[in-house]
Amino acid sequence: MHQLRDAQNWSGLVAVAATACIAAAQVRATRPDLSADIYSLLGGAYGSLQQHAKALEMYKCTAIIMQEIGASTGNVISRVQALKDLAVALANTAGQYMALGDLGEAVPLLENARKIQQAMSTGPGQLRGGDRESREHLGLMCQRLGECYTLLEKHAQAIEPLEQSKVMAEEMGNREIQEKACASLGDSYYSLGQFDMAIQMLEQAQTTVPRRKQGALLITLGCCNDSLMQHEKAASLFEQAIAVAEEVGDRLNQGVARMKLGEIYRVTNQPAKAIEMQEQAKVILEEVGDGVGVASSINLLGNCYFSLGQYEKAVRLYEEARTIEQEEGVYLGVQCNNLGNCHFQLDHFQQAFGLYEEARMFAQEAGNREYECTLWGSLGRCQTALFNYEQAVACYKAQWSMAEELDLVDRQAVAALNLGVIIWAQARVEHFDNSAAPLPSAHARPAAYMDSTRNASQWFETALKLSMSPVSGDVHVKEMEDALLHLSFLAFDVGQEDDALDFLRQLLYAQMGSLQRVGVGSQSSCRGCFQKGGKDVVMLVCSGCGIARFCNADHQKMASKKGELRSPARHKDMCLLLKKWQQVVEGNEAAEACTPDLLAFLRLDPWRKHRAPVPAGRTSV
């Protein structure tokens, strides 16, 4: 049998399997080591022939016998060898479970095998099993364990065994295990949002990975750089991935890399190139029969048209992607959300609500609580647009509670803003019927109305605090600005003029700080879509104030569109104030000189133009 194994004559081994199993059973009582060896040889043969169920059966027999040997022998050396063989048998059994897709069964076996191997490597005297072969086995066990956790999307748990595998592979000079460990670490760090670490691992893997695997690795590297807003570098990596994939005939990654590159073109405001690249990706992915990939390319094509404001065309593409995903049996929540976004932009609020609720149910079923939290906000926006204030409050409170539980500071801040807005809106509708008649002076307003404004103010203050918390960083600047704007209008509404002016001045200082950045590398936020432009994106500068930045001309128009959802004031309402406040910041004007302009702005009461306060938040892809 050993001669057949050495010759890799797996069919020959399997041909004598029945006889070998009988022999193994016969000698088990007298020569358990020989019995285990026979089962192990047969396990290897069946595994090499892709007969994993039979291989699993053989390796299980090996593991049971090695446990019996270890428990019964009184000889220390024999016990050490039995433990080493048991660890290998457990790892081989786990390998067959992995091949059969049963990762849950593989993990405890690998954990046990690693524990045994580590104990021997660190044990005293004769119990030491730290020879080169044992170390290599331990490195392989760690690599497989990390791979299992990665496939189970338990990326935090994957890091430690993969790091151990990497270190041991480096010690042993095993480049294959080292490359696998680095590549898996890169994937896990990427999934955990630790993009710098992911890049470090992937670049190490790049030096040893075979050419045929480099396309996939370059794609992941590109995704990491994209997540760090390094769009130019990401585009270069995706282009390299296309070239490598074409060189080795890897059609799948030719399609995937084009899909990723097309999305880079979209976010860097090159819509024509983005659409062309996604259409090429779709053709290639259809050719290789990757249904899920085809749906993704169509979805991203829909995003292109959504960004161009062509919502009807985006709807058709999202519907097409959803149909394919239904056929493939994959998660449909994202498409429901995308369709909801389109219908919301088309003022089909009831239809949007139904789609968002469907997406939320999918997220709940999948256990994706973070996504479900976001969708509660979308549901709240729909209810607000339909003037169903009670239902809107219920949605935003659900979002607040879930965000607080999950420690999602950005979602907490937005929920707090929206709760403040809706509570105030409801009070204005209830007490003043939101008519065109002037509101009564602050001292003549009902006590119940003043109670509601205090409640709203508390939510705005909470949002401001959250947006400025140390963990928030620069990401939540817009939430901070919205909170200051709401607080200024609310204070003015209830007759607290000095507070209103103070909040408005804080807002102007904040906008000057976040907007007045010049040239490429500034990562300024677009005042139309409120997304950062990236370090390598040249943005348009407002000709009025010379401060605000925009992705493109369409987004500049978006910033001054009536009824814009992010805040009650459009950029064109703020433009003149920003220009004048720049003189204050530069020391050319006293702050008090701008007070008449600030009061004039507050008297505009933009919320009255929109019939009621509009919620914070936005719809984007």
Buried (B, 14 or more C-beta within 10 A) or exposed (E): BEEBBEEEBBEBBBEBBEEBBEBBEEBBEEEBBBBBBBBBBBBBBBBBBEBBEBBBBBBBBBBBBBBBBBEEBEEEEBBBBBBBBBBBBBBBBBBBBBBBEBBEBBBEBBBBBBEBBBEBBEBEEEBEBEEEEBBBBBBBBBBBBBBBBBBBEBBEBBBEBBBBBBBBBBEBEBEEBBBBBBBBBBBBBBBBEBBEBBBBBBBBBBEBBEEBBBBBBBBBBBBBBBBBBBBBBBBBBBBBBBBBBBEBEBBBBBBBBBBBBBBBBBBBBBBEBBBBBBBBBBEBBBEBEBBBBBBBBBBBBBBBBBBBEBBEBBBBBBBBBBEBBEEBEBBBBBBBBBBBBBBBBBEBBEBBBBBBBBBBBBBBEEEBBEBBBBBBBBBBBBBBBBBBBEBBBBBBBBBBBBBBEBEBBBBBBBBBBBBBBBBBBBBBBBBBEBEEEEBEEBEEBEEEBBEBBEBBBBBBBBBBBBBBEEEBEEEBBBBBBBBBBBBBBBBBBBBBBEBBBBBBBBBBBBBBEBBBBEEEEBBBBBBBBBBBBBBBBBBBBBEBBEBBBBBBEBBBEBBBEEEBBBBBBBBBBBBBBBBBBBEBBEEEBEBEEBBEEBBEBBEEBBBBEBBBBBBBBBBEB
